[in-house]
Amino acid sequence: MDANPKVICTTDGRIPYEYKKNAVEFWKSSTTRPRTLEGVKQRFRKVYSLRQLRRWEIQVNQGGSRFEKLKQISEYTLNNFHTAFENRIIVHNADLARWAIRAQENLNVPEFTASSRWIRKFKIIHNIVSRKITKFIRKTFILSNVDFEEKCNTFIENVKYQIIEYGVENIYNSDQSGFQLELHAGRTLAYKGTKKIESAVQSVSATTYSYTIQPTVSADGRLLSPLFIVLKEVSGTFGPRVQETMFKAPNIFVTASKSGKLTAHHFKIWLQDVLFLNVGPKSVLLLDLWTKLWSLSKYYSRI
């Protein structure tokens, strides 16, 4: 310990945690009983009462005052953001909240929730804003098991935060499933050495995707209605006669494409005519990565 420690106050006049800790340790360093107030004041000029020292002792035992813990939470969050920014990793508000909550769990700060207000204030203080991505850089390395596990844990923590923020009834997951009109096995028995193996079917086109469904399920187990279905039509659309005679059910939304698969155009229809009309104004949609979704990013702000 320095013989004559300097008092360094923060910009708002608060005494640093390390100064308090050193003062308390010096006060308690006597082998028989605590040092006198006058003895402590000679070395630590900011000390003015035993009551103050006792309050500092409580703060030191708890790892610091609430203000100091909140400062540590902010520093931890900022360090993680800086690391992600330097590594060109996409960061959202949910990531800031996840880092802050992780620091809060280690520091035990009561009633701290990394609210939207805290995140907004944090971004203003550190000049952090939302910017449009102008270029994507391909990763040339293969993720190791550790990296992959870390990404999985990050995704899980993000989803947990979204569930707390919006509720399980407002978290949705959707994916595509393709079906064939004519089912067939992928393998068959043949004579050894045969280079070309052919199999007879009623319709070659029916062995590929003939229709696709896009189901959506909420985190509390509800199947969103109506079910979005894309059928295969040669022209890519239903003719007038088909539209007149086609069975229409209230719990399905049917459209068509040439291949029976979803395109970016069909995904847009699903967003506008199925999803947006049947979810709340504050909902979260979890999707597998699909490159065509980037062209539809302007619609995400509505979810």
C-alpha positions in Angstrom: 0.0 0.0 0.0 1.3 3.5 -0.9 2.4 5.6 2.0 0.5 8.6 0.8 -2.2 7.3 -1.6 -3.6 9.9 -4.1 -7.4 10.4 -4.1 -8.7 10.1 -7.7 -12.4 10.9 -8.0 -14.6 10.1 -10.9 -15.9 12.8 -13.2 -19.1 13.0 -11.2 -17.3 13.3 -7.8 -17.8 9.7 -6.8 -15.0 8.0 -4.9 -13.6 4.9 -6.8 -14.2 1.4 -5.5 -10.5 0.7 -5.2 -10.0 3.7 -2.9 -12.8 2.5 -0.7 -11.4 -1.0 -0.6 -7.9 0.2 0.3 -9.3 2.4 3.1 -11.3 -0.4 4.6 -8.4 -2.8 4.4 -6.1 -0.3 6.1 -8.8 0.4 8.8 -9.1 -3.4 9.5 -5.4 -4.2 9.1 -4.5 -3.9 12.8 -4.0 -7.3 14.4 -5.9 -6.5 17.6 -8.7 -4.0 16.7 -9.6 -1.6 13.9 -7.4 1.5 13.6 -8.7 4.8 14.9 -10.6 7.2 12.7 -7.8 9.8 13.0 -5.2 7.2 11.9 -7.2 6.3 8.8 -7.9 10.0 7.9 -4.2 10.7 7.9 -3.7 8.3 5.0 -7.1 8.5 3.3 -8.2 12.2 3.2 -11.7 11.4 1.9 -12.6 9.6 5.1 -14.6 11.7 7.5 -16.5 9.3 9.8 -16.7 5.7 11.1 -20.2 5.5 9.7 -18.7 6.1 6.3 -16.1 3.4 6.8 -18.8 0.9 7.9 -20.8 1.8 4.8 -17.7 1.3 2.6 -17.1 -2.0 4.3 -20.6 -3.2 3.4 -20.0 -2.1 -0.2 -16.7 -3.9 -0.4 -18.2 -7.1 1.0 -20.9 -6.9 -1.7 -18.4 -6.2 -4.5 -19.1 -2.5 -4.7 -22.0 -0.1 -4.6 -25.0 -0.3 -7.0 -23.5 2.5 -9.0 -20.2 0.8 -9.3 -21.8 -2.5 -10.3 -23.9 -0.8 -13.0 -20.6 0.8 -14.2 -19.1 -2.7 -14.4 -22.1 -4.0 -16.3 -21.7 -1.2 -18.8 -18.0 -1.8 -19.2 -18.5 -5.5 -19.7 -21.2 -4.9 -22.3 -19.0 -2.3 -24.1 -16.0 -4.7 -24.2 -18.1 -7.4 -25.8 -19.6 -5.0 -28.3 -16.1 -3.8 -29.3 -14.9 -7.4 -29.7 -17.9 -8.2 -31.9 -17.5 -5.0 -33.9 -13.8 -5.7 -34.6 -14.6 -9.3 -35.7 -17.4 -8.0 -38.1 -20.1 -9.8 -36.2 -23.7 -8.6 -36.6 -24.9 -7.1 -33.3 -28.5 -6.3 -32.3 -30.1 -4.8 -29.1 -30.7 -8.4 -27.9 -27.0 -9.0 -27.9 -26.4 -5.9 -25.7 -29.1 -7.0 -23.3 -27.7 -10.6 -23.2 -24.2 -9.3 -22.3 -25.6 -6.9 -19.7 -27.7 -9.7 -18.1 -24.7 -12.0 -18.0 -22.7 -9.4 -16.1 -25.7 -8.7 -13.8 -25.9 -12.4 -12.9 -22.2 -12.4 -11.9 -22.4 -9.1 -9.9 -25.9 -9.7 -8.4 -27.5 -6.3 -9.0 -31.2 -6.4 -7.8 -33.9 -5.2 -10.1 -31.6 -4.7 -13.1 -33.3 -6.0 -16.3 -31.3 -4.5 -19.2 -34.5 -2.7 -20.3 -35.1 -1.0 -23.6 -34.5 2.3 -21.9 -31.1 1.1 -20.5 -30.1 -0.1 -23.9 -31.1 3.1 -25.6 -29.1 5.2 -23.0 -26.1 2.9 -23.4 -26.1 3.3 -27.1 -26.3 7.1 -26.8 -23.5 7.3 -24.3 -21.1 5.2 -26.4 -22.2 6.6 -29.8 -23.6 3.3 -31.0 -26.3 3.4 -33.8 -28.0 1.0 -36.2 -26.3 1.0 -39.7 -27.1 -0.7 -42.9 -24.7 -3.4 -43.9 -23.0 -2.4 -47.1 -20.8 -5.4 -47.7 -20.8 -9.1 -46.6 -17.4 -10.8 -46.1 -17.2 -14.6 -46.5 -15.7 -16.5 -43.7 -12.9 -18.7 -45.1 -12.3 -20.7 -42.0 -14.3 -23.7 -40.7 -15.8 -23.2 -37.2 -14.3 -25.4 -34.6 -16.5 -27.3 -32.1 -15.9 -24.7 -29.5 -16.9 -21.9 -31.9 -20.0 -23.8 -33.0 -21.0 -24.5 -29.4 -20.5 -20.8 -28.5 -22.8 -19.7 -31.4 -25.4 -22.2 -30.3 -25.3 -20.9 -26.7 -25.5 -17.3 -28.0 -28.6 -18.2 -30.1 -30.3 -19.8 -27.1 -29.5 -16.9 -24.8 -30.9 -14.5 -27.5 -34.1 -16.5 -27.7 -34.5 -16.6 -23.9 -34.2 -12.9 -23.8 -36.8 -12.5 -26.6 -39.2 -14.8 -24.6 -38.8 -12.7 -21.5 -39.2 -9.5 -23.5 -42.3 -10.5 -25.6 -43.7 -13.7 -24.0 -43.9 -17.3 -25.4 -47.2 -16.6 -27.1 -45.4 -14.0 -29.3 -42.4 -16.1 -30.4 -42.9 -18.0 -33.7 -40.9 -20.4 -35.7 -41.5 -21.3 -39.3 -40.0 -23.6 -41.9 -40.7 -25.2 -45.3 -41.5 -28.8 -46.0 -41.7 -30.2 -49.5 -43.8 -33.3 -50.5 -43.9 -35.5 -53.5 -47.1 -36.7 -55.3 -45.4 -40.0 -56.1 -43.3 -41.4 -53.4 -40.3 -43.6 -54.3 -37.3 -45.2 -52.7 -33.9 -43.7 -53.3 -32.1 -47.0 -53.8 -32.8 -50.4 -55.5 -31.2 -53.8 -56.0 -29.4 -54.2 -59.4 -26.7 -56.4 -60.9 -23.1 -55.6 -59.9 -21.3 -53.6 -62.5 -24.4 -51.9 -63.9 -23.5 -48.3 -64.4 -26.9 -46.8 -65.2 -29.8 -47.6 -62.9 -33.2 -46.5 -64.1 -36.6 -46.9 -62.4 -40.1 -46.6 -63.8 -42.6 -44.2 -62.3 -45.9 -42.8 -63.5 -44.7 -39.2 -63.6 -41.1 -38.1 -63.5 -42.2 -34.6 -62.4 -44.2 -36.0 -59.5 -41.1 -37.5 -58.0 -39.7 -34.0 -57.3 -41.3 -31.3 -55.1 -45.0 -31.3 -56.0 -46.2 -29.0 -53.2 -44.7 -27.2 -50.3 -46.2 -26.2 -46.9 -45.0 -23.4 -44.6 -46.3 -24.1 -41.1 -45.7 -21.6 -38.3 -45.7 -22.7 -34.6 -45.6 -20.4 -31.5 -43.4 -21.1 -28.5 -46.4 -22.0 -26.4 -47.4 -24.8 -28.9 -50.0 -23.2 -31.1 -50.2 -23.9 -34.8 -50.8 -20.6 -36.7 -53.8 -20.7 -39.0 -54.2 -20.6 -41.9 -51.5 -23.0 -43.2 -49.6 -21.7 -46.3 -49.5 -24.2 -49.2 -47.8 -23.8 -52.6 -49.0 -26.3 -55.3 -47.3 -27.2 -58.5 -48.9 -25.7 -61.7 -47.3 -25.6 -65.2 -48.1 -21.9 -65.7 -47.2 -21.0 -62.1 -50.8 -19.8 -61.4 -54.3 -21.2 -61.1 -56.4 -20.8 -64.2 -60.0 -19.3 -63.9 -61.6 -22.7 -64.1 -59.4 -24.2 -61.4 -60.1 -21.2 -59.1 -63.9 -21.7 -59.6 -63.8 -25.4 -58.8 -61.0 -25.6 -56.2 -62.0 -26.5 -52.7 -61.4 -23.6 -50.3 -60.9 -24.2 -46.6 -60.8 -21.4 -44.0 -57.7 -22.8 -42.3 -55.4 -23.0 -45.5 -54.0 -20.4 -47.8 -53.3 -21.9 -51.3 -51.2 -20.5 -54.1 -49.1 -22.0 -56.9 -45.7 -22.0 -58.5 -44.1 -23.8 -61.6 -42.0 -26.1 -59.4 -44.2 -26.3 -56.3 -41.5 -24.6 -54.3 -41.5 -21.3 -52.5 -39.7 -18.4 -54.1 -39.0 -15.0 -52.7 -42.3 -13.8 -54.2 -44.2 -16.5 -52.4 -42.4 -15.7 -49.1 -43.6 -12.1 -49.5 -47.1 -13.3 -49.9 -46.8 -15.5 -46.8 -45.6 -12.5 -44.8 -48.3 -10.1 -46.0 -51.3 -12.4 -46.2 -50.7 -15.0 -43.6 -48.2 -14.1 -40.9 -48.7 -10.3 -40.4 -52.5 -10.7 -40.3 -52.4 -13.4 -37.6 -49.7 -12.3 -35.1 -49.6 -9.4 -32.7 -47.8 -6.1 -33.3 -44.8 -7.1 -31.2 -43.8 -10.6 -32.3 -40.6 -12.4 -33.0 -40.1 -14.8 -35.9 -37.3 -17.4 -35.9 -36.2 -18.7 -39.4 -33.5 -20.8 -40.9 -30.9 -18.8 -43.0 -32.2 -18.3 -46.5 -30.3 -16.0 -48.9 -33.5 -14.8 -50.6 -34.6 -13.4 -47.3 -32.1 -10.5 -47.5 -34.1 -9.0 -50.4 -37.2 -9.0 -48.1 -35.5 -7.4 -45.0 -37.6 -4.3 -45.3 -40.6 -6.3 -44.2 -39.0 -7.5 -41.0 -39.6 -4.2 -39.2 -43.3 -5.1 -39.1 -42.8 -8.3 -37.1 
